[in-house]
Amino acid sequence: MMTSFRFFAPLMLALWSTAVWAEPRIALIVGNGSYTSVTTLDNTVPDAELMARTLTAQGFDVTILTDTDQATLNAGISQFGRDLRAAGQDATGLFYYAGHAVQSFGTNFLLPTDTLLTDAADLSLVAVQADAVLRQMRSARNKTNIVILDACRNNPFKAIRDLNDNGLAEMNAPTGTFLSYSTAPGAVALDGLDGNSPFTKALAREIPAPGVPIEQTFKKVRVAVIDETNGQQTPWDTSSLTGEFMFEPETTLSAEELQEQQLWASVQQSDDPVQIMLFLRGYPNGRYQDDARALLNVLMAEELAPKPQATPEPATPVIAAPAPAPAPQGPTATEEALIATAQSLGTAEAYQAYLDAFPQGIYAELVAFELGVIAQKAQRTDDTPNPTAGPVETAALNRAVAPESDANALSGLTYVMPFPIGGPPIEGQTIEQITGLSPLFAPIVGLPESLWKDQKCSSCHEWTREALCTQGKTYVSAPDDTAVTKKHPFGGVFKKGLRGWAGADCP
């Protein structure tokens, strides 16, 4: 069967391509597989179709011929030459062939599907010389030409004398031409086992890469093919190009896009939730918002995860030579910032945040002392009766000293059931509604008010039902109540509610 048709890009693609590729791009794609008198090839037509789609996306005006006889192939090459000449000297011409091809006395021949040969002397009468393509390119006198031959699958004429050489011969191309062979001269290429040849599959994958010179594109293809074929096939190319050619021009970013890209490159290496939240605040709808939110979720999950239990010492300790003492190191900038924040705020939460981050830090002993002082002050305050406390304060105090009453009140909580206790803003609100509220205080000690006050927590957290269920289960699995008793922007009752809800498998 013979088919001949053109791939025309949609109008939008055509207009966009004109703006990106200043030069006309003309391509002739040939895929022959349904041979009548020699071995058929399964992947050549799919290879041609894949290459046609790939090149169309890169702004080429593509003509594709599949399963062509000699007359149709000759006519297609002739028309390709006319199109190239009409496009002008700035045009880029590309010829791709997948199918049987042989060499005879240093000349390469492309085999149409109706090739019938019993004598090597008749080869030029039934096949098409590959040089015919180069002659058309030479006559066009255009700036850049590319010839890609994914042939040499096997030699169908080994039994014919003077046609028992494998592979193709090197070709002399006119100046400004890039020649690519799917395998080295004289070697055989593999047809492939998954619908496409290893060479064409790799080429279609590499062509769309922006800003890559053609020489680098085919070098990457060579590496990929060698790897996939375990060294059985090595693509080959030769070039007489005088200018630079890229299938896909380098993407130009605006100043703002470049700034966002550079900032994200820095932020994603920091593993600092604060920096990620600041980035999301600056670029809430940016190119990297999904990546930033995903990374933030991972870091927060690590923060909430139960700490590993210490392993018991062996009954008979192994005495090893003492390791040399590490050289003393000064505090990092992050450690300095945390201790400065703690000393400025003077709260137990701020000092505890330092210890959580730097349990063996330079200031750990000082922080432990300060926490002890704060605890003693709190104890003295708790021991002093408050005769002026009203009913509201008394009720709050009772809840604080009797946490089991909270658990009873929160029993049976579901995702859409209002909190029966907790005070503003959560009391009377469902878990689903609370995710759209603003926190009562900074979720991270020292976070500027502009980044959290009157802002929805969902702007930095993906507080979906599934994410909250996962968070609640970390409270359930915690070995003690540390995770639940840590201060939360919506209060401890909210954490306890999440734990009870998650413990019931998040109804």
VOSESE-368751 format. One record per residue (C-alpha): residue in three letters; chain; x, y, z. Coordinates in nm, 2 decimals, always signed. Example, Ala and Ser with C-alpha at 12.3 -4.5 7.8 and 13.67 -1.06 7.14 Angstrom:
# VOSESE-368751
PT,ALA,A,+1.23,-0.45,+0.78
PT,SER,A,+1.37,-0.11,+0.71
# end
This chain:
# VOSESE-368751
PT,MET,A,+0.00,+0.00,+0.00
PT,MET,A,+0.12,+0.35,-0.08
PT,THR,A,+0.02,+0.65,+0.11
PT,SER,A,+0.13,+1.01,+0.06
PT,PHE,A,+0.00,+1.30,+0.28
PT,ARG,A,+0.12,+1.61,+0.45
PT,PHE,A,+0.13,+1.69,+0.82
PT,PHE,A,-0.01,+2.04,+0.86
PT,ALA,A,+0.02,+2.20,+1.20
PT,PRO,A,-0.29,+2.38,+1.33
PT,LEU,A,-0.32,+2.75,+1.27
PT,MET,A,-0.22,+2.84,+1.62
PT,LEU,A,+0.10,+2.62,+1.59
PT,ALA,A,+0.18,+2.77,+1.26
PT,LEU,A,+0.16,+3.13,+1.39
PT,TRP,A,+0.36,+3.04,+1.69
PT,SER,A,+0.62,+2.86,+1.48
PT,THR,A,+0.67,+3.16,+1.26
PT,ALA,A,+0.75,+3.37,+1.56
PT,VAL,A,+1.00,+3.12,+1.69
PT,TRP,A,+1.17,+2.98,+1.38
PT,ALA,A,+1.26,+3.26,+1.14
PT,GLU,A,+1.37,+3.02,+0.87
PT,PRO,A,+1.14,+2.80,+0.67
PT,ARG,A,+1.17,+2.43,+0.76
PT,ILE,A,+1.09,+2.16,+0.50
PT,ALA,A,+1.10,+1.79,+0.57
PT,LEU,A,+1.04,+1.47,+0.37
PT,ILE,A,+0.98,+1.16,+0.58
PT,VAL,A,+0.99,+0.81,+0.42
PT,GLY,A,+0.90,+0.48,+0.60
PT,ASN,A,+0.91,+0.16,+0.40
PT,GLY,A,+0.82,-0.17,+0.56
PT,SER,A,+0.57,-0.38,+0.36
PT,TYR,A,+0.82,-0.52,+0.10
PT,THR,A,+0.68,-0.76,-0.16
PT,SER,A,+1.00,-0.96,-0.23
PT,VAL,A,+1.23,-0.91,+0.07
PT,THR,A,+1.19,-0.93,+0.44
PT,THR,A,+0.92,-0.70,+0.58
PT,LEU,A,+1.00,-0.45,+0.86
PT,ASP,A,+0.75,-0.39,+1.14
PT,ASN,A,+0.87,-0.07,+1.29
PT,THR,A,+0.97,+0.15,+0.99
PT,VAL,A,+0.62,+0.30,+0.92
PT,PRO,A,+0.56,+0.37,+1.30
PT,ASP,A,+0.91,+0.53,+1.31
PT,ALA,A,+0.83,+0.76,+1.01
PT,GLU,A,+0.50,+0.86,+1.17
PT,LEU,A,+0.67,+0.93,+1.50
PT,MET,A,+0.93,+1.14,+1.33
PT,ALA,A,+0.67,+1.33,+1.13
PT,ARG,A,+0.48,+1.42,+1.45
PT,THR,A,+0.80,+1.53,+1.62
PT,LEU,A,+0.92,+1.75,+1.34
PT,THR,A,+0.58,+1.90,+1.29
PT,ALA,A,+0.59,+2.02,+1.65
PT,GLN,A,+0.92,+2.18,+1.57
PT,GLY,A,+0.79,+2.40,+1.29
PT,PHE,A,+0.87,+2.17,+0.99
PT,ASP,A,+0.63,+2.15,+0.69
PT,VAL,A,+0.63,+1.77,+0.67
PT,THR,A,+0.56,+1.54,+0.38
PT,ILE,A,+0.54,+1.17,+0.48
PT,LEU,A,+0.55,+0.88,+0.24
PT,THR,A,+0.49,+0.53,+0.36
PT,ASP,A,+0.54,+0.19,+0.18
PT,THR,A,+0.63,+0.36,-0.14
PT,ASP,A,+0.72,+0.20,-0.47
PT,GLN,A,+1.01,+0.33,-0.68
PT,ALA,A,+0.81,+0.58,-0.89
PT,THR,A,+0.65,+0.73,-0.59
PT,LEU,A,+0.98,+0.76,-0.40
PT,ASN,A,+1.15,+0.93,-0.69
PT,ALA,A,+0.86,+1.17,-0.73
PT,GLY,A,+0.86,+1.25,-0.36
PT,ILE,A,+1.23,+1.33,-0.36
PT,SER,A,+1.19,+1.55,-0.67
PT,GLN,A,+0.90,+1.74,-0.51
PT,PHE,A,+1.11,+1.78,-0.19
PT,GLY,A,+1.38,+1.95,-0.40
PT,ARG,A,+1.13,+2.19,-0.56
PT,ASP,A,+0.99,+2.28,-0.22
PT,LEU,A,+1.33,+2.34,-0.08
PT,ARG,A,+1.43,+2.57,-0.37
PT,ALA,A,+1.11,+2.77,-0.34
PT,ALA,A,+1.17,+2.82,+0.04
PT,GLY,A,+1.49,+3.02,-0.03
PT,GLN,A,+1.85,+3.01,+0.09
PT,ASP,A,+1.77,+3.05,+0.45
PT,ALA,A,+1.55,+2.73,+0.46
PT,THR,A,+1.64,+2.42,+0.65
PT,GLY,A,+1.58,+2.09,+0.46
PT,LEU,A,+1.55,+1.75,+0.64
PT,PHE,A,+1.52,+1.41,+0.48
PT,TYR,A,+1.45,+1.10,+0.70
PT,TYR,A,+1.44,+0.75,+0.58
PT,ALA,A,+1.34,+0.43,+0.76
PT,GLY,A,+1.35,+0.10,+0.57
PT,HIS,A,+1.59,-0.13,+0.38
PT,ALA,A,+1.90,+0.02,+0.23
PT,VAL,A,+2.21,-0.14,+0.08
PT,GLN,A,+2.55,-0.03,-0.05
PT,SER,A,+2.71,-0.14,-0.37
PT,PHE,A,+3.07,-0.03,-0.46
PT,GLY,A,+3.05,+0.26,-0.21
PT,THR,A,+2.71,+0.39,-0.32
PT,ASN,A,+2.41,+0.37,-0.10
PT,PHE,A,+2.06,+0.27,-0.23
PT,LEU,A,+1.72,+0.31,-0.07
PT,LEU,A,+1.49,+0.02,-0.14
PT,PRO,A,+1.13,+0.09,-0.24
PT,THR,A,+0.87,-0.17,-0.14
PT,ASP,A,+0.84,-0.31,-0.49
PT,THR,A,+1.22,-0.39,-0.52
PT,LEU,A,+1.28,-0.71,-0.71
PT,LEU,A,+1.65,-0.79,-0.76
PT,THR,A,+1.84,-1.10,-0.87
PT,ASP,A,+2.16,-0.93,-1.01
PT,ALA,A,+2.36,-0.66,-0.84
PT,ALA,A,+2.41,-0.48,-1.18
PT,ASP,A,+2.04,-0.41,-1.18
PT,LEU,A,+2.03,-0.23,-0.84
PT,SER,A,+2.03,+0.12,-0.98
PT,LEU,A,+1.73,+0.02,-1.20
PT,VAL,A,+1.51,-0.09,-0.92
PT,ALA,A,+1.63,+0.11,-0.62
PT,VAL,A,+1.68,+0.49,-0.55
PT,GLN,A,+2.03,+0.63,-0.49
PT,ALA,A,+2.06,+0.81,-0.16
PT,ASP,A,+2.27,+1.06,-0.35
PT,ALA,A,+1.95,+1.17,-0.53
PT,VAL,A,+1.85,+1.35,-0.21
PT,LEU,A,+2.18,+1.52,-0.17
PT,ARG,A,+2.16,+1.64,-0.54
PT,GLN,A,+1.83,+1.80,-0.46
PT,MET,A,+1.97,+1.97,-0.15
PT,ARG,A,+2.28,+2.09,-0.34
PT,SER,A,+2.06,+2.24,-0.62
PT,ALA,A,+1.86,+2.44,-0.36
PT,ARG,A,+2.17,+2.61,-0.23
PT,ASN,A,+2.01,+2.65,+0.11
PT,LYS,A,+2.19,+2.72,+0.43
PT,THR,A,+2.12,+2.40,+0.63
PT,ASN,A,+2.04,+2.04,+0.54
PT,ILE,A,+1.99,+1.73,+0.75
PT,VAL,A,+1.99,+1.37,+0.63
PT,ILE,A,+1.88,+1.10,+0.87
PT,LEU,A,+1.91,+0.73,+0.76
PT,ASP,A,+1.76,+0.48,+1.00
PT,ALA,A,+1.83,+0.20,+0.76
PT,CYS,A,+2.08,-0.09,+0.76
PT,ARG,A,+1.83,-0.31,+0.96
PT,ASN,A,+1.96,-0.61,+0.77
PT,ASN,A,+2.09,-0.70,+0.42
PT,PRO,A,+1.80,-0.86,+0.22
PT,PHE,A,+2.04,-0.95,-0.07
PT,LYS,A,+2.32,-1.14,+0.10
PT,ALA,A,+2.28,-1.42,-0.14
PT,ILE,A,+2.35,-1.19,-0.44
PT,ARG,A,+2.72,-1.16,-0.54
PT,ASP,A,+2.86,-0.80,-0.49
PT,LEU,A,+2.57,-0.72,-0.25
PT,ASN,A,+2.69,-0.91,+0.06
PT,ASP,A,+2.82,-0.61,+0.25
PT,ASN,A,+2.64,-0.50,+0.57
PT,GLY,A,+2.54,-0.15,+0.65
PT,LEU,A,+2.58,+0.17,+0.44
PT,ALA,A,+2.88,+0.35,+0.31
PT,GLU,A,+2.98,+0.70,+0.42
PT,MET,A,+2.85,+0.97,+0.19
PT,ASN,A,+3.00,+1.30,+0.07
PT,ALA,A,+2.76,+1.57,+0.15
PT,PRO,A,+2.75,+1.93,+0.03
PT,THR,A,+2.87,+2.21,+0.26
PT,GLY,A,+2.61,+2.29,+0.52
PT,THR,A,+2.48,+1.93,+0.56
PT,PHE,A,+2.45,+1.72,+0.87
PT,LEU,A,+2.44,+1.34,+0.80
PT,SER,A,+2.32,+1.09,+1.06
PT,TYR,A,+2.32,+0.71,+1.03
PT,SER,A,+2.14,+0.49,+1.29
PT,THR,A,+2.46,+0.28,+1.31
PT,ALA,A,+2.82,+0.30,+1.22
PT,PRO,A,+2.92,+0.25,+0.85
PT,GLY,A,+2.92,-0.12,+0.76
PT,ALA,A,+2.72,-0.22,+1.07
PT,VAL,A,+2.36,-0.34,+1.12
PT,ALA,A,+2.09,-0.14,+1.31
PT,LEU,A,+1.83,-0.31,+1.52
PT,ASP,A,+1.46,-0.28,+1.43
PT,GLY,A,+1.34,-0.26,+1.79
PT,LEU,A,+1.10,-0.46,+2.00
PT,ASP,A,+0.85,-0.21,+2.12
PT,GLY,A,+0.71,-0.05,+1.81
PT,ASN,A,+1.00,+0.18,+1.73
PT,SER,A,+1.37,+0.15,+1.65
PT,PRO,A,+1.60,+0.24,+1.94
PT,PHE,A,+1.75,+0.51,+1.72
PT,THR,A,+1.43,+0.69,+1.61
PT,LYS,A,+1.28,+0.65,+1.96
PT,ALA,A,+1.58,+0.82,+2.12
PT,LEU,A,+1.59,+1.09,+1.85
PT,ALA,A,+1.22,+1.18,+1.89
PT,ARG,A,+1.28,+1.21,+2.26
PT,GLU,A,+1.58,+1.44,+2.23
PT,ILE,A,+1.46,+1.67,+1.94
PT,PRO,A,+1.22,+1.88,+2.15
PT,ALA,A,+1.49,+1.97,+2.41
PT,PRO,A,+1.53,+2.35,+2.40
PT,GLY,A,+1.86,+2.52,+2.33
PT,VAL,A,+2.05,+2.21,+2.23
PT,PRO,A,+2.28,+2.23,+1.92
PT,ILE,A,+2.22,+1.96,+1.67
PT,GLU,A,+2.56,+1.80,+1.74
PT,GLN,A,+2.47,+1.76,+2.11
PT,THR,A,+2.13,+1.63,+2.02
PT,PHE,A,+2.28,+1.34,+1.82
PT,LYS,A,+2.55,+1.28,+2.08
PT,LYS,A,+2.27,+1.22,+2.34
PT,VAL,A,+2.10,+0.99,+2.09
PT,ARG,A,+2.42,+0.80,+2.04
PT,VAL,A,+2.46,+0.75,+2.42
PT,ALA,A,+2.10,+0.64,+2.46
PT,VAL,A,+2.11,+0.39,+2.18
PT,ILE,A,+2.44,+0.24,+2.30
PT,ASP,A,+2.29,+0.20,+2.64
PT,GLU,A,+1.96,+0.04,+2.52
PT,THR,A,+2.13,-0.20,+2.28
PT,ASN,A,+2.41,-0.29,+2.52
PT,GLY,A,+2.67,-0.17,+2.28
PT,GLN,A,+2.54,-0.36,+1.98
PT,GLN,A,+2.46,-0.04,+1.79
PT,THR,A,+2.65,+0.29,+1.77
PT,PRO,A,+2.48,+0.57,+1.57
PT,TRP,A,+2.72,+0.77,+1.35
PT,ASP,A,+2.71,+1.12,+1.21
PT,THR,A,+2.92,+1.36,+1.01
PT,SER,A,+2.88,+1.73,+0.97
PT,SER,A,+2.98,+2.01,+0.73
PT,LEU,A,+2.75,+2.26,+0.89
PT,THR,A,+2.88,+2.62,+0.89
PT,GLY,A,+2.62,+2.77,+1.13
PT,GLU,A,+2.45,+2.67,+1.45
PT,PHE,A,+2.12,+2.47,+1.43
PT,MET,A,+1.88,+2.38,+1.71
PT,PHE,A,+1.56,+2.19,+1.66
PT,GLU,A,+1.40,+2.38,+1.95
PT,PRO,A,+1.54,+2.73,+2.02
PT,GLU,A,+1.64,+2.81,+2.37
PT,THR,A,+1.35,+2.94,+2.59
PT,THR,A,+1.38,+3.30,+2.68
PT,LEU,A,+1.25,+3.39,+3.03
PT,SER,A,+1.13,+3.73,+3.13
PT,ALA,A,+1.32,+3.91,+3.41
PT,GLU,A,+1.04,+3.81,+3.66
PT,GLU,A,+1.04,+3.45,+3.54
PT,LEU,A,+1.42,+3.43,+3.57
PT,GLN,A,+1.40,+3.58,+3.92
PT,GLU,A,+1.14,+3.32,+4.02
PT,GLN,A,+1.35,+3.04,+3.88
PT,GLN,A,+1.66,+3.15,+4.06
PT,LEU,A,+1.48,+3.20,+4.39
PT,TRP,A,+1.31,+2.85,+4.37
PT,ALA,A,+1.65,+2.69,+4.30
PT,SER,A,+1.77,+2.84,+4.62
PT,VAL,A,+1.46,+2.77,+4.83
PT,GLN,A,+1.42,+2.41,+4.73
PT,GLN,A,+1.77,+2.33,+4.85
PT,SER,A,+1.72,+2.49,+5.20
PT,ASP,A,+1.46,+2.24,+5.34
PT,ASP,A,+1.33,+2.54,+5.54
PT,PRO,A,+0.95,+2.55,+5.57
PT,VAL,A,+0.97,+2.93,+5.64
PT,GLN,A,+1.15,+3.00,+5.32
PT,ILE,A,+0.91,+2.78,+5.13
PT,MET,A,+0.61,+2.97,+5.28
PT,LEU,A,+0.77,+3.30,+5.19
PT,PHE,A,+0.83,+3.18,+4.84
PT,LEU,A,+0.46,+3.08,+4.81
PT,ARG,A,+0.36,+3.41,+4.94
PT,GLY,A,+0.56,+3.59,+4.67
PT,TYR,A,+0.46,+3.35,+4.39
PT,PRO,A,+0.12,+3.20,+4.49
PT,ASN,A,+0.04,+3.12,+4.13
PT,GLY,A,+0.39,+3.07,+4.00
PT,ARG,A,+0.54,+2.80,+3.79
PT,TYR,A,+0.67,+2.62,+4.09
PT,GLN,A,+0.37,+2.65,+4.33
PT,ASP,A,+0.29,+2.28,+4.31
PT,ASP,A,+0.64,+2.17,+4.37
PT,ALA,A,+0.67,+2.42,+4.66
PT,ARG,A,+0.35,+2.30,+4.83
PT,ALA,A,+0.45,+1.93,+4.79
PT,LEU,A,+0.79,+2.00,+4.94
PT,LEU,A,+0.63,+2.20,+5.23
PT,ASN,A,+0.40,+1.90,+5.30
PT,VAL,A,+0.69,+1.66,+5.32
PT,LEU,A,+0.89,+1.89,+5.55
PT,MET,A,+0.59,+1.94,+5.78
PT,ALA,A,+0.52,+1.57,+5.79
PT,GLU,A,+0.88,+1.51,+5.89
PT,GLU,A,+0.84,+1.76,+6.17
PT,LEU,A,+0.53,+1.59,+6.30
PT,ALA,A,+0.66,+1.23,+6.26
PT,PRO,A,+0.73,+1.04,+6.58
PT,LYS,A,+1.09,+1.05,+6.69
PT,PRO,A,+1.27,+0.72,+6.67
PT,GLN,A,+1.32,+0.53,+7.00
PT,ALA,A,+1.67,+0.50,+7.13
PT,THR,A,+1.81,+0.15,+7.10
PT,PRO,A,+1.91,-0.02,+7.43
PT,GLU,A,+2.28,-0.06,+7.49
PT,PRO,A,+2.42,-0.41,+7.44
PT,ALA,A,+2.47,-0.63,+7.75
PT,THR,A,+2.84,-0.65,+7.69
PT,PRO,A,+2.95,-0.32,+7.54
PT,VAL,A,+3.23,-0.33,+7.28
PT,ILE,A,+3.51,-0.11,+7.38
PT,ALA,A,+3.64,+0.08,+7.08
PT,ALA,A,+3.92,+0.32,+7.06
PT,PRO,A,+3.80,+0.67,+7.14
PT,ALA,A,+3.73,+0.88,+6.83
PT,PRO,A,+3.92,+1.21,+6.81
PT,ALA,A,+3.72,+1.49,+6.94
PT,PRO,A,+3.56,+1.70,+6.66
PT,ALA,A,+3.69,+2.04,+6.61
PT,PRO,A,+3.46,+2.29,+6.78
PT,GLN,A,+3.23,+2.47,+6.54
PT,GLY,A,+3.05,+2.79,+6.58
PT,PRO,A,+2.67,+2.82,+6.56
PT,THR,A,+2.51,+2.84,+6.21
PT,ALA,A,+2.31,+3.15,+6.10
PT,THR,A,+1.99,+2.95,+6.15
PT,GLU,A,+2.09,+2.86,+6.51
PT,GLU,A,+2.18,+3.22,+6.58
PT,ALA,A,+1.85,+3.34,+6.45
PT,LEU,A,+1.65,+3.09,+6.66
PT,ILE,A,+1.82,+3.18,+6.98
PT,ALA,A,+1.79,+3.55,+6.91
PT,THR,A,+1.41,+3.50,+6.85
PT,ALA,A,+1.38,+3.30,+7.17
PT,GLN,A,+1.56,+3.55,+7.38
PT,SER,A,+1.35,+3.83,+7.23
PT,LEU,A,+1.02,+3.66,+7.28
PT,GLY,A,+1.11,+3.50,+7.61
PT,THR,A,+0.84,+3.23,+7.58
PT,ALA,A,+0.87,+2.85,+7.64
PT,GLU,A,+0.75,+2.79,+7.29
PT,ALA,A,+1.03,+2.99,+7.14
PT,TYR,A,+1.29,+2.83,+7.35
PT,GLN,A,+1.15,+2.48,+7.28
PT,ALA,A,+1.16,+2.56,+6.90
PT,TYR,A,+1.53,+2.61,+6.94
PT,LEU,A,+1.58,+2.28,+7.12
PT,ASP,A,+1.37,+2.09,+6.86
PT,ALA,A,+1.59,+2.22,+6.59
PT,PHE,A,+1.93,+2.20,+6.78
PT,PRO,A,+1.90,+1.95,+7.07
PT,GLN,A,+2.28,+1.95,+7.09
PT,GLY,A,+2.33,+2.31,+6.99
PT,ILE,A,+2.58,+2.56,+7.13
PT,TYR,A,+2.30,+2.72,+7.34
PT,ALA,A,+2.12,+2.40,+7.44
PT,GLU,A,+2.23,+2.42,+7.80
PT,LEU,A,+2.13,+2.79,+7.83
PT,VAL,A,+1.79,+2.72,+7.67
PT,ALA,A,+1.73,+2.43,+7.91
PT,PHE,A,+1.80,+2.66,+8.20
PT,GLU,A,+1.56,+2.93,+8.07
PT,LEU,A,+1.29,+2.67,+8.02
PT,GLY,A,+1.33,+2.56,+8.38
PT,VAL,A,+1.30,+2.92,+8.50
PT,ILE,A,+0.98,+2.97,+8.29
PT,ALA,A,+0.84,+2.64,+8.42
PT,GLN,A,+0.90,+2.75,+8.78
PT,LYS,A,+0.73,+3.08,+8.72
PT,ALA,A,+0.43,+2.91,+8.57
PT,GLN,A,+0.41,+2.67,+8.87
PT,ARG,A,+0.41,+2.96,+9.11
PT,THR,A,+0.13,+3.13,+8.91
PT,ASP,A,-0.07,+2.81,+8.90
PT,ASP,A,-0.04,+2.77,+9.28
PT,THR,A,-0.18,+3.12,+9.34
PT,PRO,A,-0.56,+3.12,+9.38
PT,ASN,A,-0.75,+3.37,+9.17
PT,PRO,A,-1.05,+3.48,+9.36
PT,THR,A,-1.16,+3.72,+9.09
PT,ALA,A,-1.18,+3.46,+8.82
PT,GLY,A,-1.52,+3.46,+8.65
PT,PRO,A,-1.72,+3.16,+8.52
PT,VAL,A,-1.55,+3.17,+8.18
PT,GLU,A,-1.20,+3.17,+8.32
PT,THR,A,-1.30,+2.90,+8.57
PT,ALA,A,-1.44,+2.68,+8.29
PT,ALA,A,-1.13,+2.72,+8.08
PT,LEU,A,-0.91,+2.63,+8.38
PT,ASN,A,-1.12,+2.32,+8.45
PT,ARG,A,-1.07,+2.21,+8.09
PT,ALA,A,-0.69,+2.27,+8.12
PT,VAL,A,-0.66,+2.05,+8.43
PT,ALA,A,-0.91,+1.79,+8.32
PT,PRO,A,-0.81,+1.69,+7.96
PT,GLU,A,-1.01,+1.38,+7.98
PT,SER,A,-1.33,+1.59,+7.97
PT,ASP,A,-1.20,+1.72,+7.63
PT,ALA,A,-1.17,+1.37,+7.50
PT,ASN,A,-1.52,+1.28,+7.61
PT,ALA,A,-1.66,+1.60,+7.45
PT,LEU,A,-1.48,+1.53,+7.13
PT,SER,A,-1.58,+1.16,+7.11
PT,GLY,A,-1.74,+1.06,+6.78
PT,LEU,A,-1.62,+1.38,+6.60
PT,THR,A,-1.65,+1.36,+6.22
PT,TYR,A,-1.52,+1.57,+5.94
PT,VAL,A,-1.85,+1.76,+5.91
PT,MET,A,-1.95,+1.77,+6.28
PT,PRO,A,-1.90,+2.10,+6.46
PT,PHE,A,-1.66,+2.11,+6.75
PT,PRO,A,-1.86,+2.11,+7.07
PT,ILE,A,-1.58,+2.28,+7.27
PT,GLY,A,-1.27,+2.48,+7.21
PT,GLY,A,-1.39,+2.84,+7.21
PT,PRO,A,-1.34,+3.08,+6.93
PT,PRO,A,-1.27,+3.03,+6.65
PT,ILE,A,-1.31,+2.66,+6.63
PT,GLU,A,-1.61,+2.59,+6.86
PT,GLY,A,-1.92,+2.54,+6.64
PT,GLN,A,-1.71,+2.49,+6.33
PT,THR,A,-1.64,+2.17,+6.14
PT,ILE,A,-1.30,+2.04,+6.05
PT,GLU,A,-1.38,+2.13,+5.69
PT,GLN,A,-1.47,+2.48,+5.79
PT,ILE,A,-1.17,+2.53,+6.01
PT,THR,A,-0.93,+2.47,+5.72
PT,GLY,A,-1.05,+2.80,+5.57
PT,LEU,A,-0.99,+3.00,+5.89
PT,SER,A,-0.69,+3.22,+5.99
PT,PRO,A,-0.45,+3.10,+6.27
PT,LEU,A,-0.47,+3.26,+6.62
PT,PHE,A,-0.09,+3.30,+6.62
PT,ALA,A,+0.22,+3.24,+6.41
PT,PRO,A,+0.24,+2.87,+6.30
PT,ILE,A,+0.62,+2.90,+6.32
PT,VAL,A,+0.79,+3.11,+6.59
PT,GLY,A,+0.92,+3.44,+6.46
PT,LEU,A,+0.72,+3.43,+6.13
PT,PRO,A,+0.63,+3.79,+6.04
PT,GLU,A,+0.26,+3.88,+6.09
PT,SER,A,+0.22,+3.98,+5.73
PT,LEU,A,+0.27,+3.61,+5.63
PT,TRP,A,+0.01,+3.46,+5.86
PT,LYS,A,-0.22,+3.71,+6.03
PT,ASP,A,-0.56,+3.73,+5.86
PT,GLN,A,-0.44,+3.47,+5.61
PT,LYS,A,-0.59,+3.13,+5.55
PT,CYS,A,-0.38,+2.84,+5.66
PT,SER,A,-0.47,+2.66,+5.33
PT,SER,A,-0.26,+2.92,+5.15
PT,CYS,A,+0.05,+2.74,+5.27
PT,HIS,A,-0.09,+2.39,+5.35
PT,GLU,A,-0.28,+2.16,+5.12
PT,TRP,A,-0.54,+2.10,+5.39
PT,THR,A,-0.74,+1.85,+5.21
PT,ARG,A,-0.94,+1.59,+5.40
PT,GLU,A,-0.68,+1.32,+5.32
PT,ALA,A,-0.39,+1.55,+5.43
PT,LEU,A,-0.56,+1.63,+5.76
PT,CYS,A,-0.63,+1.26,+5.82
PT,THR,A,-0.26,+1.18,+5.76
PT,GLN,A,-0.17,+1.46,+6.00
PT,GLY,A,-0.41,+1.34,+6.27
PT,LYS,A,-0.27,+0.99,+6.24
PT,THR,A,+0.07,+1.12,+6.33
PT,TYR,A,-0.08,+1.23,+6.66
PT,VAL,A,-0.23,+0.89,+6.71
PT,SER,A,+0.09,+0.70,+6.64
PT,ALA,A,+0.31,+0.93,+6.86
PT,PRO,A,+0.46,+0.74,+7.15
PT,ASP,A,+0.35,+1.00,+7.40
PT,ASP,A,+0.14,+1.32,+7.41
PT,THR,A,+0.43,+1.55,+7.29
PT,ALA,A,+0.29,+1.60,+6.94
PT,VAL,A,-0.06,+1.68,+7.08
PT,THR,A,+0.05,+1.91,+7.36
PT,LYS,A,+0.27,+2.13,+7.13
PT,LYS,A,+0.11,+2.46,+7.07
PT,HIS,A,-0.11,+2.47,+6.76
PT,PRO,A,-0.24,+2.78,+6.57
PT,PHE,A,-0.60,+2.67,+6.64
PT,GLY,A,-0.54,+2.56,+7.00
PT,GLY,A,-0.48,+2.22,+7.16
PT,VAL,A,-0.85,+2.12,+7.14
PT,PHE,A,-0.82,+2.12,+6.76
PT,LYS,A,-0.52,+1.88,+6.78
PT,LYS,A,-0.71,+1.66,+7.02
PT,GLY,A,-1.01,+1.66,+6.79
PT,LEU,A,-0.79,+1.56,+6.49
PT,ARG,A,-0.64,+1.28,+6.69
PT,GLY,A,-0.98,+1.14,+6.79
PT,TRP,A,-1.11,+1.18,+6.44
PT,ALA,A,-0.80,+1.01,+6.29
PT,GLY,A,-0.82,+0.73,+6.55
PT,ALA,A,-1.16,+0.65,+6.42
PT,ASP,A,-1.02,+0.63,+6.07
PT,CYS,A,-1.13,+0.98,+5.97
PT,PRO,A,-1.51,+0.94,+5.93
# end
